[in-house]
Amino acid sequence: MRGAAGNCRPYRDLSINRELRRKGVTLQLLWEEYLAAHAGQPTYRYTQFVEHYRRYAQTLTDLTDASI
């Protein structure tokens, strides 16, 4: 994922989906962890983070639908 935040990927491939299945884990929490992990570097704002995740999640849905 590229953009204003350069090469910082706001999520690690499929791991974000596993994390979101856990009780109490939200995109807000994952974004806050992402910010802490990339302190001092350009990062995505929350709305950008969510938009990129939604696009990524849609590709997973498209792949699942294609295999049916």
N, C-alpha and C positions, 0 to 999 in steps of 0.2 A: 504494500500500500504506500503510495507516495502522495505528495501534496505539500501543504504548508509545513507539515511536520517531517518532511524529508523521508528517510527510510524507517522511521519508527512505526512499527506495526502495532496497532492498538490491541491486538489479540493474537494469540498463538494458535493459529489454525483451528483444529477441532476442540482444543482444550477449553475455549470460552463456552462452548455449548455444554460440556461436562460441568463446568463451574456453575452455569446458570441453572442446572437441574438441582443443585444443592439448595436446601432450605435456607432462606435468608439472603441468598446471593442475588444481586441485581446488577443491571448494567451500570448504574450509578456507582456501586461499590467497586466494580471492576475498573471503571474509569478512574476512580480515585487511586486505586492500586497502580494503574498504568501511569498516572501523574507522578506518584512517589517513585516508581521505578525509573522514570526518565527525568528526574529533577535536573534542572539546569539545561535541558535540551528543548528544542521546539516540540510542542505536543499539540494534539487535537483538542479543540474545545469539546464539551460534552455533546453538543448537537452533531458535530462532525463525527465523533466517535460512534454515536448511535447510528447515524446514516451509513457509515462504512460497515458497521456490523450488520445492519439490515440488508445491505447489498450482498454481503458475504453469506448470510443466512439464506437468502433467496437462491443463491447458487447451489446450496445444499439441497433445498427443496426441489429445484429444477433437476438435479441429479437423481434424487429419489424418485421423482415422477417419471423420469425417462427410463428408469430400470423396471418399472411396473409393466 
